[in-house]
Amino acid sequence: MRWPALSGLAAGLLIAAAPAASRAAPLIAVVSQQAGVVTLIDADEARVTAEIAVPRVPAGIAAAPDGRMLYVTHPDLGLVSRIDVDHRRVETSFAVGREPFGIATTDDGRALLVSDWSADALIRVEAATGTETGRVAIGRSPAGLVVDAAAGRAYVADRESNQISVVDLASMTRRATIPTGRAPFALALSPSGDRLYVANVQSGDLSVISTTRLEETDRFKVGLMPYGVAVTPDGASILVSNQQSGTLALIAAGSHAIEARSRIGDYPEGIVALSPRRAAMVNWAADEVGIVDIAAARIVARIRIGAGPRNLVVLPAAANESPDADSGK
């Protein structure tokens, strides 16, 4: 089965956990569904540093706060894989729910939060063992999720329910639902945590949600089938990748004005901000990652990787200190 794209869901969490200023050289981890690999890329040099084979049909990806571990979901297998970044290998895989899809880590790195596509649930498991420690029923076909550590919440995009579920992490209970456009999928949290941005695939728009009022405050068109969303670390710009349009929309966070909309690639999906000036984005049909000049809204470097790249995250600087980093082992 060709699973829908899953993008942005861990980007907000990783940016918050590891500000761009702390990274000597950004390292990007990309999951390719058809190739069944996770590729590590040096963003500054625009080169592949390692390719790690994983179980088939990987979908979502998240990183531990220290960058030493990656976690990948496999909906078709009902598994989550844990990747040792230092040694560039899958350390273990464990069963989680029916069809684990979206994934994020908690602020302390001890737990994983996983959206179960077919069980309509958010599941919490121990990162070390995969043991389930909590579960809450949410809307239909939950996809992207982000964690707001300061508020102790998770926000989950319930794609087929056209809503966001707000989950209290201490009690693992759903506290609110927020209506959005049609088929919400990718999420990004502003650096201050006061705004949640939601890419609505079928209605082709972006919902802006106040996390203090827990309501949608704006919604506007961005392109055809927006599958990825990210916010720059300074909070000034919102980036949206539109799969069917093949475009990148650059949006001013303060006014919601679209400052640029440019042709960017073939089926662009997952996108992350590396700094206020640069981003990285996957082009699913072209089997590549593009390094984006944000001000110009264009790709300045292209990196070929395994077939079917869908999602990506930025690793903290600690992941660059591995003794094996340049060996590809």
C-alpha positions as CSV (number, residue, x, y, z in Angstrom):
1,M,0.0,0.0,0.0
2,R,1.2,3.5,-0.8
3,W,0.8,5.3,2.5
4,P,0.1,9.0,2.5
5,A,3.1,11.3,3.1
6,L,4.0,12.1,6.7
7,S,5.9,15.4,7.1
8,G,6.6,18.2,9.5
9,L,5.3,16.0,12.4
10,A,8.6,15.7,14.1
11,A,10.2,18.8,12.7
12,G,8.7,21.2,15.3
13,L,9.8,19.0,18.1
14,L,13.4,18.6,16.8
15,I,13.8,22.3,16.1
16,A,12.7,23.1,19.6
17,A,15.0,20.4,21.1
18,A,18.0,21.4,19.2
19,P,18.2,25.1,18.0
20,A,20.1,25.7,14.8
21,A,22.7,27.7,16.7
22,S,23.8,24.5,18.6
23,R,24.5,22.5,15.4
24,A,28.0,22.7,14.0
25,A,26.8,21.0,10.9
26,P,23.2,20.0,10.4
27,L,22.6,16.3,9.8
28,I,19.4,15.3,8.2
29,A,17.8,11.8,8.4
30,V,15.4,10.9,5.5
31,V,13.1,7.9,5.3
32,S,12.5,6.4,1.8
33,Q,9.5,4.1,1.6
34,Q,10.1,2.2,-1.5
35,A,13.9,1.7,-1.0
36,G,13.4,0.7,2.7
37,V,16.3,2.9,3.9
38,V,17.1,5.8,6.1
39,T,19.6,8.1,4.6
40,L,21.8,10.5,6.7
41,I,22.8,13.7,4.9
42,D,25.3,16.4,5.8
43,A,23.3,19.5,5.0
44,D,26.3,21.9,4.8
45,E,28.1,19.8,2.3
46,A,25.0,18.4,0.6
47,R,26.3,14.8,0.7
48,V,25.1,11.4,1.9
49,T,27.1,10.2,4.9
50,A,25.3,6.9,5.5
51,E,22.4,4.7,4.3
52,I,20.8,2.4,6.7
53,A,18.5,-0.5,5.7
54,V,15.3,-0.8,7.7
55,P,12.3,-3.1,7.6
56,R,9.9,-2.6,4.6
57,V,7.6,0.4,4.0
58,P,9.0,2.8,6.6
59,A,6.7,5.8,7.1
60,G,7.2,8.2,10.0
61,I,10.5,9.2,11.6
62,A,11.6,11.0,14.8
63,A,14.8,11.5,16.7
64,A,15.8,11.3,20.3
65,P,16.6,14.7,21.8
66,D,20.3,13.9,22.0
67,G,20.4,12.7,18.4
68,R,21.8,9.3,19.2
69,M,18.7,7.3,18.2
70,L,16.1,7.5,15.4
71,Y,12.7,5.9,15.5
72,V,10.9,4.8,12.3
73,T,7.3,3.5,12.0
74,H,6.3,0.6,9.7
75,P,2.5,0.6,9.3
76,D,2.3,-2.5,7.2
77,L,4.3,-4.5,9.7
78,G,2.9,-3.0,12.9
79,L,6.4,-2.2,14.0
80,V,8.6,0.7,15.2
81,S,12.4,0.4,14.6
82,R,15.0,2.0,16.8
83,I,18.2,3.0,14.9
84,D,21.5,3.5,16.6
85,V,22.8,6.6,14.9
86,D,26.4,6.2,16.2
87,H,26.8,2.8,14.7
88,R,24.5,3.3,11.7
89,R,22.3,0.3,12.2
90,V,18.8,-0.9,13.3
91,E,19.2,-1.8,16.9
92,T,15.8,-3.4,17.4
93,S,12.2,-3.4,16.2
94,F,9.1,-3.8,18.4
95,A,5.4,-4.1,17.9
96,V,3.2,-1.0,18.5
97,G,-0.5,-1.1,17.9
98,R,-2.0,-2.1,14.5
99,E,-0.7,0.4,12.0
100,P,1.8,2.8,13.7
101,F,2.2,5.9,11.5
102,G,3.1,9.2,13.0
103,I,5.8,9.4,15.7
104,A,7.4,11.8,18.1
105,T,9.6,11.6,21.2
106,T,8.9,13.2,24.5
107,D,11.1,16.0,25.8
108,D,13.2,13.7,28.0
109,G,13.5,11.1,25.3
110,R,12.2,8.3,27.5
111,A,8.9,7.8,25.7
112,L,7.6,7.7,22.1
113,L,4.1,8.8,21.0
114,V,2.7,7.0,18.0
115,S,-0.4,7.6,16.0
116,D,-2.2,4.3,15.1
117,W,-3.8,4.9,11.6
118,S,-6.3,2.0,11.8
119,A,-7.0,1.9,15.6
120,D,-7.8,5.6,15.8
121,A,-5.5,6.0,18.8
122,L,-2.5,7.8,20.2
123,I,-0.2,5.3,21.9
124,R,2.7,6.0,24.4
125,V,5.5,3.5,24.6
126,E,8.8,3.3,26.4
127,A,11.6,4.2,24.0
128,A,14.0,1.7,25.5
129,T,11.7,-1.4,25.4
130,G,8.6,-0.6,23.3
131,T,6.4,-1.4,26.2
132,E,3.0,0.4,26.0
133,T,2.4,2.8,28.9
134,G,-0.7,4.7,27.7
135,R,-3.4,4.9,25.0
136,V,-6.1,7.3,24.2
137,A,-8.9,7.1,21.5
138,I,-8.8,10.0,19.1
139,G,-10.3,10.8,15.6
140,R,-10.2,8.7,12.4
141,S,-6.9,7.9,10.6
142,P,-4.5,9.9,12.9
143,A,-1.4,11.0,11.0
144,G,1.0,13.8,11.9
145,L,1.7,14.8,15.5
146,V,3.8,17.3,17.4
147,V,4.6,17.5,21.1
148,D,4.4,20.8,23.1
149,A,6.7,19.9,26.0
150,A,6.1,23.2,27.9
151,A,2.3,22.7,27.8
152,G,2.5,18.9,28.4
153,R,0.4,18.3,25.2
154,A,0.4,16.4,22.0
155,Y,-1.4,17.7,18.9
156,V,-2.6,15.0,16.4
157,A,-4.0,15.5,12.9
158,D,-7.1,13.2,12.6
159,R,-7.1,13.1,8.9
160,E,-10.5,11.5,8.2
161,S,-12.2,13.4,11.0
162,N,-11.0,16.9,9.8
163,Q,-9.8,17.9,13.2
164,I,-6.9,18.2,15.6
165,S,-7.0,16.1,18.8
166,V,-5.4,17.8,21.8
167,V,-4.0,15.2,24.2
168,D,-2.8,15.8,27.8
169,L,0.4,13.7,28.1
170,A,0.4,13.3,31.9
171,S,-3.0,11.6,31.9
172,M,-3.1,10.4,28.3
173,T,-6.6,11.9,27.9
174,R,-8.1,13.9,25.0
175,R,-8.8,17.4,26.3
176,A,-10.2,19.0,23.1
177,T,-10.8,18.7,19.4
178,I,-10.4,21.5,17.0
179,P,-12.0,21.6,13.5
180,T,-9.7,22.2,10.5
181,G,-9.9,22.1,6.7
182,R,-10.3,18.7,4.9
183,A,-7.8,16.0,5.6
184,P,-5.4,17.6,8.0
185,F,-2.0,15.8,7.9
186,A,1.2,17.6,8.6
187,L,1.7,19.8,11.7
188,A,4.3,22.4,12.8
189,L,4.4,24.3,16.1
190,S,5.7,27.8,16.3
191,P,8.9,28.2,18.4
192,S,7.0,30.1,21.1
193,G,4.3,27.3,21.1
194,D,1.4,29.8,20.7
195,R,0.5,28.7,17.1
196,L,0.0,25.4,15.5
197,Y,0.1,25.2,11.7
198,V,-1.9,22.5,10.0
199,A,-1.6,21.4,6.3
200,N,-5.0,20.3,5.0
201,V,-4.4,18.0,2.1
202,Q,-7.8,17.9,0.4
203,S,-8.9,21.5,0.9
204,G,-5.5,22.8,-0.2
205,D,-5.2,25.2,2.7
206,L,-3.3,25.9,6.0
207,S,-5.1,26.2,9.3
208,V,-3.7,28.4,12.0
209,I,-4.6,27.4,15.5
210,S,-4.2,29.3,18.7
211,T,-2.9,26.9,21.3
212,T,-4.0,29.1,24.2
213,R,-7.6,29.4,22.9
214,L,-7.6,25.9,21.3
215,E,-9.4,27.2,18.2
216,E,-8.7,27.9,14.6
217,T,-8.0,31.6,14.1
218,D,-7.3,31.6,10.3
219,R,-7.3,29.4,7.2
220,F,-6.0,30.3,3.8
221,K,-5.2,28.6,0.5
222,V,-1.6,27.6,-0.1
223,G,-1.6,25.2,-3.1
224,L,-2.8,21.7,-4.2
225,M,-2.3,18.9,-1.7
226,P,-0.1,20.5,1.0
227,Y,1.8,17.6,2.6
228,G,4.5,19.3,4.5
229,V,4.8,22.3,6.8
230,A,7.6,23.8,8.8
231,V,8.4,27.0,10.7
232,T,11.8,28.7,10.8
233,P,13.6,28.7,14.1
234,D,13.0,32.5,14.5
235,G,9.3,32.0,13.9
236,A,9.2,34.5,11.1
237,S,8.4,32.3,8.2
238,I,6.1,29.3,7.5
239,L,7.1,26.9,4.7
240,V,4.5,24.7,3.0
241,S,5.3,22.0,0.3
242,N,2.4,21.4,-2.1
243,Q,2.6,17.9,-3.5
244,Q,0.3,18.1,-6.5
245,S,1.3,21.7,-7.4
246,G,5.0,20.8,-7.1
247,T,5.4,24.2,-5.3
248,L,6.8,25.7,-2.1
249,A,4.8,28.4,-0.5
250,L,6.7,30.9,1.7
251,I,4.4,32.6,4.2
252,A,5.0,35.5,6.6
253,A,4.1,34.2,10.0
254,G,3.0,37.6,11.3
255,S,0.6,38.6,8.5
256,H,-0.1,35.2,6.8
257,A,0.8,36.8,3.5
258,I,2.2,34.5,0.9
259,E,5.5,36.1,0.0
260,A,6.5,33.6,-2.6
261,R,5.1,30.5,-4.3
262,S,7.6,28.8,-6.6
263,R,7.9,25.6,-8.6
264,I,10.2,23.4,-6.4
265,G,10.2,19.8,-7.6
266,D,8.3,16.6,-8.3
267,Y,5.8,15.8,-5.6
268,P,7.5,17.7,-2.7
269,E,6.5,16.4,0.7
270,G,8.4,16.4,4.0
271,I,10.1,19.7,4.8
272,V,12.2,21.0,7.8
273,A,13.8,24.4,8.5
274,L,17.5,24.2,9.1
275,S,17.9,27.9,10.0
276,P,16.1,31.2,9.3
277,R,17.7,31.1,5.8
278,R,17.8,27.4,4.8
279,A,15.4,24.4,4.7
280,A,15.5,20.8,3.5
281,M,12.7,19.2,1.5
282,V,12.1,15.8,-0.1
283,N,10.9,15.4,-3.7
284,W,9.2,12.0,-3.6
285,A,8.9,11.4,-7.4
286,A,12.5,12.6,-8.1
287,D,14.1,10.5,-5.3
288,E,16.0,13.5,-3.9
289,V,16.4,15.9,-1.1
290,G,16.7,19.6,-1.9
291,I,18.5,22.2,0.2
292,V,16.3,25.3,-0.1
293,D,17.3,29.0,0.0
294,I,14.3,30.3,1.9
295,A,14.5,33.9,0.9
296,A,14.7,33.0,-2.8
297,A,12.2,30.0,-2.4
298,R,14.4,27.8,-4.6
299,I,16.5,24.7,-4.3
300,V,20.3,25.4,-4.3
301,A,21.5,21.8,-4.0
302,R,20.0,18.4,-4.9
303,I,21.0,15.1,-3.3
304,R,20.0,11.8,-4.8
305,I,18.8,9.2,-2.3
306,G,16.8,5.9,-2.2
307,A,13.5,5.6,-4.0
308,G,10.4,7.2,-2.5
309,P,11.6,9.6,0.1
310,R,8.7,10.9,2.2
311,N,9.8,12.3,5.5
312,L,12.8,13.8,7.3
313,V,14.1,15.2,10.6
314,V,17.1,17.3,11.7
315,L,19.4,15.6,14.2
316,P,21.1,17.5,17.0
317,A,24.8,18.2,16.8
318,A,25.6,15.2,19.1
319,A,24.8,12.9,16.2
320,N,27.6,14.5,14.1
321,E,30.2,13.5,16.7
322,S,29.9,9.7,15.9
323,P,33.3,8.1,15.2
324,D,31.7,6.4,12.3
325,A,30.1,9.5,10.8
326,D,32.4,9.6,7.8
327,S,32.8,5.9,7.3
328,G,29.2,5.2,6.3
329,K,29.2,2.2,8.6
